[in-house]
Amino acid sequence: MESLCRATCFAALLVGSSIALFTGAQADTLNFGPGDMPGSGFVNPPTGPNAGFITINWPAQSGPASLDALSGTFSTSAFSVSGLGSLSGSIPNFTASFPTAGDSLTGTVNITSGNANAGTLSGVLTVTAISGDPTFVNDFGGVAGMDNFTSTFAITSAPSGPIPGFGAFSVSALGNSSISPVPLPGAIYLFGSVLGGAFWLGRRKRSAVSTLGA
């Protein structure tokens, strides 16, 4: 019975260690950009119900991508972001492909924050399809995995319109951008190890009580 308890404890610790290794493996960052198509934007006049509201549209984007020593390509469908002060929006389709390694990833992006003055976008990419070697698949969470998405852009012409500082303007294509895995909290594998140890101690205590009772 004691050997069974030890085996169970060892298995629990092994699971915890495996999760720790998996967590540590989530270190790859997929870099992409710049894109190949500039966009356009519009700022509403400073008065009215939507005063100062900004909208930026990009056509479909494509360009280079890299992952460690691998070179590949990325593409997105057309998308837009908008907001008053903070930008938000979505990219219905993002794809990155690395033919040499046979790795590819497709997902949708929910842009949760952005700043037109700073030229930044950030959000979460949810993986809808992924293939390749196990490390690549695990690093980005497999299907339904959620990863950090960041991108940069720049306003390339000042707004022009009947009111100074408001109206239509041009923006650059997506600039230096990245997708990085969301790391699992270290507490997960520590919890697994503690749980295994607690189970083992509990079994030993019950075994000792049974022995005394006999």
ChimeraX commands (.cxc) that place a marker at each C-alpha (Angstrom):
marker #1 position 0.00,0.00,0.00 radius 0.5
marker #1 position 2.84,2.38,0.86 radius 0.5
marker #1 position 4.42,1.74,-2.50 radius 0.5
marker #1 position 1.09,2.64,-4.14 radius 0.5
marker #1 position 1.02,5.91,-2.19 radius 0.5
marker #1 position 4.57,6.72,-3.29 radius 0.5
marker #1 position 3.70,5.93,-6.89 radius 0.5
marker #1 position 0.64,8.19,-6.71 radius 0.5
marker #1 position 2.67,11.00,-5.18 radius 0.5
marker #1 position 5.36,10.59,-7.80 radius 0.5
marker #1 position 2.75,10.75,-10.55 radius 0.5
marker #1 position 1.31,13.97,-9.11 radius 0.5
marker #1 position 4.75,15.52,-8.88 radius 0.5
marker #1 position 5.46,14.40,-12.44 radius 0.5
marker #1 position 2.30,16.10,-13.65 radius 0.5
marker #1 position 3.26,19.27,-11.82 radius 0.5
marker #1 position 6.75,19.19,-13.29 radius 0.5
marker #1 position 5.34,18.60,-16.76 radius 0.5
marker #1 position 3.14,21.66,-16.43 radius 0.5
marker #1 position 6.17,23.62,-15.24 radius 0.5
marker #1 position 8.13,22.54,-18.29 radius 0.5
marker #1 position 5.18,23.41,-20.51 radius 0.5
marker #1 position 4.97,26.83,-18.91 radius 0.5
marker #1 position 8.68,27.40,-19.42 radius 0.5
marker #1 position 8.36,26.38,-23.05 radius 0.5
marker #1 position 5.97,29.25,-23.69 radius 0.5
marker #1 position 8.73,31.68,-24.56 radius 0.5
marker #1 position 8.53,32.00,-28.35 radius 0.5
marker #1 position 7.40,35.31,-29.79 radius 0.5
marker #1 position 6.09,35.50,-33.33 radius 0.5
marker #1 position 7.22,38.78,-34.85 radius 0.5
marker #1 position 5.61,40.20,-37.97 radius 0.5
marker #1 position 5.49,43.33,-40.09 radius 0.5
marker #1 position 5.72,45.79,-41.49 radius 0.5
marker #1 position 2.61,45.36,-43.61 radius 0.5
marker #1 position 2.31,46.41,-47.22 radius 0.5
marker #1 position -0.82,48.58,-47.37 radius 0.5
marker #1 position -1.32,52.00,-45.73 radius 0.5
marker #1 position -4.67,52.92,-44.23 radius 0.5
marker #1 position -6.86,55.93,-43.76 radius 0.5
marker #1 position -8.65,57.59,-40.90 radius 0.5
marker #1 position -11.07,60.29,-39.90 radius 0.5
marker #1 position -11.50,62.42,-36.79 radius 0.5
marker #1 position -14.92,63.87,-36.05 radius 0.5
marker #1 position -15.25,67.60,-35.39 radius 0.5
marker #1 position -14.70,68.77,-31.80 radius 0.5
marker #1 position -18.42,69.44,-31.26 radius 0.5
marker #1 position -21.50,67.28,-31.54 radius 0.5
marker #1 position -22.57,63.87,-30.14 radius 0.5
marker #1 position -19.41,62.09,-31.39 radius 0.5
marker #1 position -16.94,64.92,-30.84 radius 0.5
marker #1 position -13.35,63.81,-31.39 radius 0.5
marker #1 position -14.28,60.20,-32.22 radius 0.5
marker #1 position -11.58,58.64,-34.43 radius 0.5
marker #1 position -11.84,55.81,-36.95 radius 0.5
marker #1 position -8.91,54.12,-38.72 radius 0.5
marker #1 position -9.31,51.58,-41.53 radius 0.5
marker #1 position -6.70,49.24,-42.98 radius 0.5
marker #1 position -7.08,47.13,-46.12 radius 0.5
marker #1 position -5.81,43.53,-46.05 radius 0.5
marker #1 position -2.20,43.38,-44.90 radius 0.5
marker #1 position 0.66,41.02,-45.72 radius 0.5
marker #1 position 4.38,40.96,-45.12 radius 0.5
marker #1 position 7.29,39.15,-43.48 radius 0.5
marker #1 position 7.14,37.16,-40.24 radius 0.5
marker #1 position 9.81,35.55,-38.07 radius 0.5
marker #1 position 9.92,33.03,-35.25 radius 0.5
marker #1 position 13.31,32.32,-33.68 radius 0.5
marker #1 position 15.52,31.52,-36.71 radius 0.5
marker #1 position 12.56,30.86,-39.02 radius 0.5
marker #1 position 11.38,33.21,-41.75 radius 0.5
marker #1 position 7.82,33.25,-42.98 radius 0.5
marker #1 position 4.91,35.45,-43.96 radius 0.5
marker #1 position 1.81,36.90,-42.36 radius 0.5
marker #1 position -1.50,38.22,-43.66 radius 0.5
marker #1 position -4.65,39.79,-42.25 radius 0.5
marker #1 position -8.09,40.57,-43.57 radius 0.5
marker #1 position -9.22,44.18,-43.78 radius 0.5
marker #1 position -10.04,45.68,-40.39 radius 0.5
marker #1 position -10.65,48.93,-38.55 radius 0.5
marker #1 position -10.32,50.39,-35.07 radius 0.5
marker #1 position -12.16,53.30,-33.54 radius 0.5
marker #1 position -12.72,55.12,-30.31 radius 0.5
marker #1 position -12.52,58.29,-28.32 radius 0.5
marker #1 position -9.08,58.38,-26.69 radius 0.5
marker #1 position -8.69,54.58,-26.59 radius 0.5
marker #1 position -9.02,52.49,-29.74 radius 0.5
marker #1 position -10.71,49.10,-30.05 radius 0.5
marker #1 position -11.76,46.78,-32.85 radius 0.5
marker #1 position -11.12,43.34,-34.30 radius 0.5
marker #1 position -9.24,41.52,-37.03 radius 0.5
marker #1 position -11.45,38.70,-38.38 radius 0.5
marker #1 position -8.50,36.76,-39.77 radius 0.5
marker #1 position -4.78,36.66,-39.00 radius 0.5
marker #1 position -2.47,34.04,-40.49 radius 0.5
marker #1 position 1.26,33.38,-40.07 radius 0.5
marker #1 position 3.05,30.64,-41.97 radius 0.5
marker #1 position 6.57,29.18,-41.77 radius 0.5
marker #1 position 6.83,26.73,-44.70 radius 0.5
marker #1 position 10.38,25.54,-43.89 radius 0.5
marker #1 position 9.24,24.13,-40.53 radius 0.5
marker #1 position 5.69,23.35,-41.60 radius 0.5
marker #1 position 4.28,25.63,-38.89 radius 0.5
marker #1 position 1.19,27.77,-39.41 radius 0.5
marker #1 position -1.25,29.64,-37.20 radius 0.5
marker #1 position -4.61,31.28,-37.90 radius 0.5
marker #1 position -6.66,33.30,-35.47 radius 0.5
marker #1 position -8.96,36.21,-34.76 radius 0.5
marker #1 position -7.80,39.31,-32.91 radius 0.5
marker #1 position -9.80,41.29,-30.39 radius 0.5
marker #1 position -8.09,44.67,-30.07 radius 0.5
marker #1 position -8.76,45.88,-26.56 radius 0.5
marker #1 position -6.70,49.06,-26.42 radius 0.5
marker #1 position -4.83,51.46,-28.63 radius 0.5
marker #1 position -3.61,55.01,-28.85 radius 0.5
marker #1 position -3.66,57.00,-32.07 radius 0.5
marker #1 position -1.15,59.56,-30.81 radius 0.5
marker #1 position 1.32,56.87,-29.72 radius 0.5
marker #1 position 0.50,54.65,-32.71 radius 0.5
marker #1 position -0.06,51.47,-30.71 radius 0.5
marker #1 position -2.55,48.62,-30.76 radius 0.5
marker #1 position -2.78,45.72,-28.34 radius 0.5
marker #1 position -5.18,42.90,-27.69 radius 0.5
marker #1 position -5.65,39.15,-27.73 radius 0.5
marker #1 position -5.37,36.67,-30.60 radius 0.5
marker #1 position -7.53,33.56,-30.22 radius 0.5
marker #1 position -6.18,30.64,-32.23 radius 0.5
marker #1 position -8.72,29.07,-34.60 radius 0.5
marker #1 position -6.34,26.71,-36.42 radius 0.5
marker #1 position -2.73,25.69,-35.82 radius 0.5
marker #1 position -0.40,23.03,-37.18 radius 0.5
marker #1 position 3.26,22.14,-37.03 radius 0.5
marker #1 position 5.65,20.63,-34.52 radius 0.5
marker #1 position 4.42,20.06,-30.95 radius 0.5
marker #1 position 6.55,22.86,-29.50 radius 0.5
marker #1 position 5.02,25.42,-31.86 radius 0.5
marker #1 position 1.48,24.19,-31.16 radius 0.5
marker #1 position 2.03,24.12,-27.38 radius 0.5
marker #1 position 3.75,27.50,-27.30 radius 0.5
marker #1 position 0.70,29.23,-28.75 radius 0.5
marker #1 position -1.87,27.24,-26.81 radius 0.5
marker #1 position -3.25,25.02,-29.56 radius 0.5
marker #1 position -6.75,25.61,-30.91 radius 0.5
marker #1 position -8.60,28.13,-28.71 radius 0.5
marker #1 position -5.28,29.26,-27.19 radius 0.5
marker #1 position -5.13,32.98,-26.38 radius 0.5
marker #1 position -2.00,35.02,-27.08 radius 0.5
marker #1 position -0.93,38.64,-26.65 radius 0.5
marker #1 position -1.13,40.74,-29.82 radius 0.5
marker #1 position 0.67,44.07,-30.27 radius 0.5
marker #1 position 1.22,46.27,-33.30 radius 0.5
marker #1 position 2.38,49.75,-34.20 radius 0.5
marker #1 position 1.43,52.31,-36.82 radius 0.5
marker #1 position 1.93,56.00,-37.49 radius 0.5
marker #1 position -0.22,58.87,-38.73 radius 0.5
marker #1 position 1.53,59.92,-41.92 radius 0.5
marker #1 position -0.51,63.03,-42.75 radius 0.5
marker #1 position -2.27,65.52,-40.53 radius 0.5
marker #1 position -6.08,65.62,-40.51 radius 0.5
marker #1 position -7.40,67.91,-43.21 radius 0.5
marker #1 position -10.88,69.38,-43.33 radius 0.5
marker #1 position -12.94,72.49,-42.83 radius 0.5
marker #1 position -11.98,72.55,-39.14 radius 0.5
marker #1 position -8.20,72.63,-38.44 radius 0.5
marker #1 position -6.93,69.42,-36.86 radius 0.5
marker #1 position -10.03,67.40,-37.76 radius 0.5
marker #1 position -11.06,65.46,-40.83 radius 0.5
marker #1 position -9.40,62.84,-43.02 radius 0.5
marker #1 position -5.81,61.64,-42.62 radius 0.5
marker #1 position -3.52,58.80,-43.72 radius 0.5
marker #1 position -1.84,56.13,-41.57 radius 0.5
marker #1 position 1.01,53.73,-42.19 radius 0.5
marker #1 position 0.62,49.99,-42.67 radius 0.5
marker #1 position 1.05,47.79,-39.61 radius 0.5
marker #1 position 4.57,48.28,-38.31 radius 0.5
marker #1 position 6.68,46.19,-35.93 radius 0.5
marker #1 position 4.28,43.75,-34.33 radius 0.5
marker #1 position 4.27,40.57,-32.28 radius 0.5
marker #1 position 2.24,37.68,-30.92 radius 0.5
marker #1 position 3.45,36.19,-27.66 radius 0.5
marker #1 position 1.97,33.39,-25.56 radius 0.5
marker #1 position 0.21,34.20,-22.31 radius 0.5
marker #1 position 2.26,32.28,-19.71 radius 0.5
marker #1 position 0.52,29.90,-17.35 radius 0.5
marker #1 position 0.83,31.03,-13.70 radius 0.5
marker #1 position 3.59,29.22,-11.85 radius 0.5
marker #1 position 1.13,28.53,-9.02 radius 0.5
marker #1 position -0.55,25.88,-11.17 radius 0.5
marker #1 position 2.31,23.42,-11.08 radius 0.5
marker #1 position 3.16,24.29,-7.47 radius 0.5
marker #1 position -0.42,23.47,-6.58 radius 0.5
marker #1 position -0.09,20.13,-8.36 radius 0.5
marker #1 position 3.04,19.29,-6.42 radius 0.5
marker #1 position 1.51,20.32,-3.06 radius 0.5
marker #1 position -1.65,18.36,-3.82 radius 0.5
marker #1 position 0.40,15.27,-4.56 radius 0.5
marker #1 position 2.38,15.64,-1.33 radius 0.5
marker #1 position -0.78,16.19,0.72 radius 0.5
marker #1 position -2.36,13.07,-0.79 radius 0.5
marker #1 position 0.72,11.00,0.05 radius 0.5
marker #1 position 0.85,12.26,3.66 radius 0.5
marker #1 position -2.86,11.60,4.08 radius 0.5
marker #1 position -2.48,8.03,2.89 radius 0.5
marker #1 position 0.48,7.45,5.21 radius 0.5
marker #1 position -1.49,8.80,8.19 radius 0.5
marker #1 position -4.46,6.56,7.45 radius 0.5
marker #1 position -2.10,3.60,7.02 radius 0.5
marker #1 position -0.48,4.31,10.43 radius 0.5
marker #1 position -3.90,4.55,12.10 radius 0.5
marker #1 position -4.94,1.24,10.58 radius 0.5
marker #1 position -1.75,-0.40,11.81 radius 0.5
marker #1 position -2.31,0.85,15.38 radius 0.5
marker #1 position -5.90,-0.31,15.30 radius 0.5
marker #1 position -4.81,-3.79,14.27 radius 0.5
marker link #1:1,2 radius 0.2
marker link #1:2,3 radius 0.2
marker link #1:3,4 radius 0.2
marker link #1:4,5 radius 0.2
marker link #1:5,6 radius 0.2
marker link #1:6,7 radius 0.2
marker link #1:7,8 radius 0.2
marker link #1:8,9 radius 0.2
marker link #1:9,10 radius 0.2
marker link #1:10,11 radius 0.2
marker link #1:11,12 radius 0.2
marker link #1:12,13 radius 0.2
marker link #1:13,14 radius 0.2
marker link #1:14,15 radius 0.2
marker link #1:15,16 radius 0.2
marker link #1:16,17 radius 0.2
marker link #1:17,18 radius 0.2
marker link #1:18,19 radius 0.2
marker link #1:19,20 radius 0.2
marker link #1:20,21 radius 0.2
marker link #1:21,22 radius 0.2
marker link #1:22,23 radius 0.2
marker link #1:23,24 radius 0.2
marker link #1:24,25 radius 0.2
marker link #1:25,26 radius 0.2
marker link #1:26,27 radius 0.2
marker link #1:27,28 radius 0.2
marker link #1:28,29 radius 0.2
marker link #1:29,30 radius 0.2
marker link #1:30,31 radius 0.2
marker link #1:31,32 radius 0.2
marker link #1:32,33 radius 0.2
marker link #1:33,34 radius 0.2
marker link #1:34,35 radius 0.2
marker link #1:35,36 radius 0.2
marker link #1:36,37 radius 0.2
marker link #1:37,38 radius 0.2
marker link #1:38,39 radius 0.2
marker link #1:39,40 radius 0.2
marker link #1:40,41 radius 0.2
marker link #1:41,42 radius 0.2
marker link #1:42,43 radius 0.2
marker link #1:43,44 radius 0.2
marker link #1:44,45 radius 0.2
marker link #1:45,46 radius 0.2
marker link #1:46,47 radius 0.2
marker link #1:47,48 radius 0.2
marker link #1:48,49 radius 0.2
marker link #1:49,50 radius 0.2
marker link #1:50,51 radius 0.2
marker link #1:51,52 radius 0.2
marker link #1:52,53 radius 0.2
marker link #1:53,54 radius 0.2
marker link #1:54,55 radius 0.2
marker link #1:55,56 radius 0.2
marker link #1:56,57 radius 0.2
marker link #1:57,58 radius 0.2
marker link #1:58,59 radius 0.2
marker link #1:59,60 radius 0.2
marker link #1:60,61 radius 0.2
marker link #1:61,62 radius 0.2
marker link #1:62,63 radius 0.2
marker link #1:63,64 radius 0.2
marker link #1:64,65 radius 0.2
marker link #1:65,66 radius 0.2
marker link #1:66,67 radius 0.2
marker link #1:67,68 radius 0.2
marker link #1:68,69 radius 0.2
marker link #1:69,70 radius 0.2
marker link #1:70,71 radius 0.2
marker link #1:71,72 radius 0.2
marker link #1:72,73 radius 0.2
marker link #1:73,74 radius 0.2
marker link #1:74,75 radius 0.2
marker link #1:75,76 radius 0.2
marker link #1:76,77 radius 0.2
marker link #1:77,78 radius 0.2
marker link #1:78,79 radius 0.2
marker link #1:79,80 radius 0.2
marker link #1:80,81 radius 0.2
marker link #1:81,82 radius 0.2
marker link #1:82,83 radius 0.2
marker link #1:83,84 radius 0.2
marker link #1:84,85 radius 0.2
marker link #1:85,86 radius 0.2
marker link #1:86,87 radius 0.2
marker link #1:87,88 radius 0.2
marker link #1:88,89 radius 0.2
marker link #1:89,90 radius 0.2
marker link #1:90,91 radius 0.2
marker link #1:91,92 radius 0.2
marker link #1:92,93 radius 0.2
marker link #1:93,94 radius 0.2
marker link #1:94,95 radius 0.2
marker link #1:95,96 radius 0.2
marker link #1:96,97 radius 0.2
marker link #1:97,98 radius 0.2
marker link #1:98,99 radius 0.2
marker link #1:99,100 radius 0.2
marker link #1:100,101 radius 0.2
marker link #1:101,102 radius 0.2
marker link #1:102,103 radius 0.2
marker link #1:103,104 radius 0.2
marker link #1:104,105 radius 0.2
marker link #1:105,106 radius 0.2
marker link #1:106,107 radius 0.2
marker link #1:107,108 radius 0.2
marker link #1:108,109 radius 0.2
marker link #1:109,110 radius 0.2
marker link #1:110,111 radius 0.2
marker link #1:111,112 radius 0.2
marker link #1:112,113 radius 0.2
marker link #1:113,114 radius 0.2
marker link #1:114,115 radius 0.2
marker link #1:115,116 radius 0.2
marker link #1:116,117 radius 0.2
marker link #1:117,118 radius 0.2
marker link #1:118,119 radius 0.2
marker link #1:119,120 radius 0.2
marker link #1:120,121 radius 0.2
marker link #1:121,122 radius 0.2
marker link #1:122,123 radius 0.2
marker link #1:123,124 radius 0.2
marker link #1:124,125 radius 0.2
marker link #1:125,126 radius 0.2
marker link #1:126,127 radius 0.2
marker link #1:127,128 radius 0.2
marker link #1:128,129 radius 0.2
marker link #1:129,130 radius 0.2
marker link #1:130,131 radius 0.2
marker link #1:131,132 radius 0.2
marker link #1:132,133 radius 0.2
marker link #1:133,134 radius 0.2
marker link #1:134,135 radius 0.2
marker link #1:135,136 radius 0.2
marker link #1:136,137 radius 0.2
marker link #1:137,138 radius 0.2
marker link #1:138,139 radius 0.2
marker link #1:139,140 radius 0.2
marker link #1:140,141 radius 0.2
marker link #1:141,142 radius 0.2
marker link #1:142,143 radius 0.2
marker link #1:143,144 radius 0.2
marker link #1:144,145 radius 0.2
marker link #1:145,146 radius 0.2
marker link #1:146,147 radius 0.2
marker link #1:147,148 radius 0.2
marker link #1:148,149 radius 0.2
marker link #1:149,150 radius 0.2
marker link #1:150,151 radius 0.2
marker link #1:151,152 radius 0.2
marker link #1:152,153 radius 0.2
marker link #1:153,154 radius 0.2
marker link #1:154,155 radius 0.2
marker link #1:155,156 radius 0.2
marker link #1:156,157 radius 0.2
marker link #1:157,158 radius 0.2
marker link #1:158,159 radius 0.2
marker link #1:159,160 radius 0.2
marker link #1:160,161 radius 0.2
marker link #1:161,162 radius 0.2
marker link #1:162,163 radius 0.2
marker link #1:163,164 radius 0.2
marker link #1:164,165 radius 0.2
marker link #1:165,166 radius 0.2
marker link #1:166,167 radius 0.2
marker link #1:167,168 radius 0.2
marker link #1:168,169 radius 0.2
marker link #1:169,170 radius 0.2
marker link #1:170,171 radius 0.2
marker link #1:171,172 radius 0.2
marker link #1:172,173 radius 0.2
marker link #1:173,174 radius 0.2
marker link #1:174,175 radius 0.2
marker link #1:175,176 radius 0.2
marker link #1:176,177 radius 0.2
marker link #1:177,178 radius 0.2
marker link #1:178,179 radius 0.2
marker link #1:179,180 radius 0.2
marker link #1:180,181 radius 0.2
marker link #1:181,182 radius 0.2
marker link #1:182,183 radius 0.2
marker link #1:183,184 radius 0.2
marker link #1:184,185 radius 0.2
marker link #1:185,186 radius 0.2
marker link #1:186,187 radius 0.2
marker link #1:187,188 radius 0.2
marker link #1:188,189 radius 0.2
marker link #1:189,190 radius 0.2
marker link #1:190,191 radius 0.2
marker link #1:191,192 radius 0.2
marker link #1:192,193 radius 0.2
marker link #1:193,194 radius 0.2
marker link #1:194,195 radius 0.2
marker link #1:195,196 radius 0.2
marker link #1:196,197 radius 0.2
marker link #1:197,198 radius 0.2
marker link #1:198,199 radius 0.2
marker link #1:199,200 radius 0.2
marker link #1:200,201 radius 0.2
marker link #1:201,202 radius 0.2
marker link #1:202,203 radius 0.2
marker link #1:203,204 radius 0.2
marker link #1:204,205 radius 0.2
marker link #1:205,206 radius 0.2
marker link #1:206,207 radius 0.2
marker link #1:207,208 radius 0.2
marker link #1:208,209 radius 0.2
marker link #1:209,210 radius 0.2
marker link #1:210,211 radius 0.2
marker link #1:211,212 radius 0.2
marker link #1:212,213 radius 0.2
marker link #1:213,214 radius 0.2
view
